[in-house]
Amino acid sequence: MKFRAIYLKNIKNTVAIACLCALIATVGIIEDKRTINTMLPVENKVVIIDAGHGGFDPGKTGKNGDNEKNINLKISSYLQQYLEQSGAVVIVTRNTDSALGDSKREDMSERRRISNESDGDILISIHQNAFTSGQPSGAQVFYFKTSDEGKRLAEHIQQSLIDTLDKNNKRQAKANSDYYVLKTTDIPSAIVECGFLSNPEEEAKLNTDEYQQQTAWAIYKGIVNYFNEV
């Protein structure tokens, strides 16, 4: 029976790796077998993915009129795929263009409730950035200022975003004390600002399936690296 259990587990891992390889091929990212094998530590981990905004709340609007809420949802969906193919249990705050309440206050309160009642291991909240100028660019990750685990999670994701998307990105994971999701969530959490919609070039990239998949893959690898240290 013990041999059978090990055998079945090996088959499950092989299938998971094969599925991941297929997903990676669609993204156009090359990963060797050794790297893929290290991605199984997320198995059975509970990851909450929060696609920011939605419904009546479009979030930030880009120079070309693109709404943040739609990009957030697409990146979140790809991230969910990568995690589930690795055996993680994924809970999402939304999977359609809808708010979680009739007001912003109700919406945020419901996101907090889901995060704190889902027995999750970590929370990842997907957002896009913007500035008055069109020049700033680059992904940046935020964590609650007093959370050591949140900081470690954010730093892993930040480094993975740099390695995967833009090695010239000098931004670092940054502490924050104001973001509602970070300060009201009981588990290690990170807000990922995937790019600047105020930068026309970055906005254009963020609207392509390929870049959305690459961004989700970078976040996924950061999560894997975080759990590899646990």
SULUR-V850042 format. One record per residue. N is the residue number from 1. PHI is phi in radians with two decimals (none if undefined). OMEGA is omega as a letter, one per 30 degrees, with the letter a starting at -180 (* if undefined). D_CENTER is the distance of its C-alpha to the mean C-alpha in Angstrom with 1 decimal. Layout:
n | phi | omega | d_center
N | PHI | OMEGA | D_CENTER
N | PHI | OMEGA | D_CENTER
This chain:
n | phi | omega | d_center
1 | none | l | 38.2
2 | -1.13 | l | 36.2
3 | -1.08 | a | 36.4
4 | -1.09 | a | 35.2
5 | -1.11 | l | 32.2
6 | -1.14 | a | 31.3
7 | -1.07 | a | 32.0
8 | -1.14 | l | 29.8
9 | -1.14 | l | 26.9
10 | -1.13 | l | 27.4
11 | -1.09 | l | 27.5
12 | -1.05 | l | 24.3
13 | -1.14 | l | 22.6
14 | -1.11 | l | 24.3
15 | -1.11 | l | 23.2
16 | -1.07 | l | 19.5
17 | -1.12 | l | 19.9
18 | -1.09 | l | 21.8
19 | -1.12 | l | 19.2
20 | -1.09 | a | 16.5
21 | -1.04 | l | 19.1
22 | -1.13 | l | 19.7
23 | -1.14 | a | 16.1
24 | -1.07 | a | 16.1
25 | -1.06 | l | 19.4
26 | -1.25 | l | 18.3
27 | -1.45 | a | 15.8
28 | 1.46 | l | 18.6
29 | -1.88 | l | 17.3
30 | -1.68 | l | 19.9
31 | -2.32 | l | 19.2
32 | -1.42 | a | 22.2
33 | -1.08 | a | 22.9
34 | -1.09 | l | 22.8
35 | -1.14 | a | 19.1
36 | -1.05 | a | 18.2
37 | -1.09 | a | 20.2
38 | -1.33 | a | 18.3
39 | -1.55 | a | 15.2
40 | -1.37 | l | 17.0
41 | -1.03 | l | 16.5
42 | -1.42 | a | 13.6
43 | -1.01 | l | 16.3
44 | 1.24 | l | 17.1
45 | -1.31 | l | 14.4
46 | -1.75 | a | 13.2
47 | -2.00 | l | 9.5
48 | -1.68 | l | 9.2
49 | -1.92 | a | 6.6
50 | -1.95 | l | 8.2
51 | -1.41 | a | 8.7
52 | -1.06 | l | 10.9
53 | 1.17 | a | 14.6
54 | 2.15 | l | 16.4
55 | 1.11 | a | 20.0
56 | -1.18 | a | 22.4
57 | -1.85 | a | 19.9
58 | -1.35 | a | 18.7
59 | 1.31 | l | 17.0
60 | -1.35 | l | 18.0
61 | -2.04 | a | 20.2
62 | -1.34 | l | 20.4
63 | -1.03 | a | 23.8
64 | -1.67 | l | 24.0
65 | 1.53 | a | 23.3
66 | -1.38 | a | 19.8
67 | -1.57 | a | 18.0
68 | -0.99 | a | 14.6
69 | -0.97 | a | 14.1
70 | -1.27 | l | 14.5
71 | -1.17 | l | 12.1
72 | -0.98 | a | 9.3
73 | -1.16 | a | 10.4
74 | -1.19 | l | 10.7
75 | -1.11 | l | 7.3
76 | -1.06 | l | 6.1
77 | -1.12 | l | 9.3
78 | -1.14 | l | 8.9
79 | -1.07 | l | 5.9
80 | -1.03 | l | 8.3
81 | -1.04 | a | 11.1
82 | -1.07 | a | 10.2
83 | -1.18 | a | 9.8
84 | -1.16 | l | 12.9
85 | -1.17 | l | 14.8
86 | -1.67 | l | 14.6
87 | 1.65 | l | 16.0
88 | -1.33 | l | 13.3
89 | -1.69 | a | 14.0
90 | -1.95 | l | 11.3
91 | -2.04 | a | 12.2
92 | -1.96 | l | 11.0
93 | -1.37 | l | 12.6
94 | -2.75 | l | 13.6
95 | -2.27 | l | 13.9
96 | -2.39 | l | 16.5
97 | -1.38 | a | 17.5
98 | -2.54 | l | 18.8
99 | -1.52 | a | 18.9
100 | -1.79 | l | 19.2
101 | -3.06 | a | 22.6
102 | -1.48 | l | 25.5
103 | -2.44 | l | 24.7
104 | -1.07 | a | 22.0
105 | -1.10 | l | 23.1
106 | -1.12 | l | 23.1
107 | -1.04 | a | 19.6
108 | -1.18 | l | 18.2
109 | -1.11 | l | 20.4
110 | -1.22 | l | 19.2
111 | -1.09 | l | 15.5
112 | -1.10 | a | 17.0
113 | -1.06 | l | 19.1
114 | -1.04 | a | 16.5
115 | -1.09 | a | 14.5
116 | -1.56 | a | 17.9
117 | -1.94 | a | 19.6
118 | -1.74 | a | 17.3
119 | 0.94 | a | 18.0
120 | -1.43 | l | 14.4
121 | -1.57 | l | 13.7
122 | -2.57 | l | 10.5
123 | -2.18 | l | 8.6
124 | -2.09 | l | 5.1
125 | -1.89 | a | 6.4
126 | -1.70 | a | 5.7
127 | -2.49 | l | 9.1
128 | -2.21 | a | 11.7
129 | -1.73 | l | 14.5
130 | -2.85 | l | 18.2
131 | -2.55 | a | 21.5
132 | -1.15 | l | 25.2
133 | -1.62 | l | 25.7
134 | -1.55 | a | 24.4
135 | -1.50 | a | 24.2
136 | -0.97 | l | 21.1
137 | -2.63 | l | 18.2
138 | 1.84 | l | 15.2
139 | -1.30 | l | 11.7
140 | -2.56 | a | 11.7
141 | -2.01 | a | 10.0
142 | -2.07 | l | 12.0
143 | -2.45 | l | 13.2
144 | -1.26 | a | 16.2
145 | -1.04 | a | 19.4
146 | -1.79 | a | 21.0
147 | -1.72 | l | 18.2
148 | -1.15 | l | 18.7
149 | -1.23 | l | 16.0
150 | -1.08 | l | 13.5
151 | -1.11 | a | 14.9
152 | -1.12 | l | 14.7
153 | -1.07 | a | 11.0
154 | -1.09 | a | 10.4
155 | -1.15 | l | 13.0
156 | -1.14 | a | 11.7
157 | -1.17 | l | 8.4
158 | -1.02 | a | 10.9
159 | -1.13 | l | 13.3
160 | -1.17 | l | 11.3
161 | -1.09 | l | 10.4
162 | -1.13 | a | 14.2
163 | -1.10 | a | 15.4
164 | -1.57 | a | 13.7
165 | -1.78 | a | 14.0
166 | -2.80 | a | 16.7
167 | -1.21 | l | 18.9
168 | -1.58 | l | 20.7
169 | -1.25 | a | 18.0
170 | -1.68 | a | 19.6
171 | -1.20 | l | 17.1
172 | -2.11 | l | 16.3
173 | -0.99 | a | 14.1
174 | -2.23 | l | 16.0
175 | -1.28 | l | 17.4
176 | -2.57 | a | 17.8
177 | -2.07 | a | 20.1
178 | -1.89 | a | 19.9
179 | -1.08 | a | 16.5
180 | -1.00 | a | 17.3
181 | -1.05 | a | 14.1
182 | -1.24 | a | 14.3
183 | -1.46 | a | 18.0
184 | -1.97 | a | 18.5
185 | -1.71 | a | 16.0
186 | -1.47 | a | 17.8
187 | -1.93 | l | 15.2
188 | -0.94 | a | 13.2
189 | -2.48 | l | 10.4
190 | -2.56 | l | 8.5
191 | -1.74 | a | 8.2
192 | -1.83 | l | 6.6
193 | -1.55 | a | 9.5
194 | -1.27 | l | 9.0
195 | 3.01 | a | 12.7
196 | -1.82 | l | 16.0
197 | -1.26 | l | 17.4
198 | -1.38 | l | 20.7
199 | -1.71 | a | 21.0
200 | -0.96 | a | 22.5
201 | -1.17 | a | 21.6
202 | -1.24 | l | 17.9
203 | -1.04 | l | 17.9
204 | -1.08 | l | 19.6
205 | -1.15 | a | 17.1
206 | -1.13 | l | 14.1
207 | -1.61 | l | 16.3
208 | -1.69 | l | 16.8
209 | -1.04 | a | 15.3
210 | -1.06 | a | 15.5
211 | -1.23 | l | 13.5
212 | -1.09 | l | 10.7
213 | -1.16 | l | 10.8
214 | -1.12 | l | 11.1
215 | -1.13 | l | 8.2
216 | -1.08 | l | 6.0
217 | -1.13 | l | 8.5
218 | -1.10 | l | 8.3
219 | -1.10 | l | 4.9
220 | -1.01 | a | 6.5
221 | -1.11 | l | 9.7
222 | -1.11 | l | 8.9
223 | -1.12 | l | 8.2
224 | -1.04 | l | 11.4
225 | -1.08 | l | 13.2
226 | -1.08 | a | 12.7
227 | -1.24 | l | 14.2
228 | -1.13 | a | 16.8
229 | -1.57 | a | 18.2
230 | -1.22 | * | 18.6
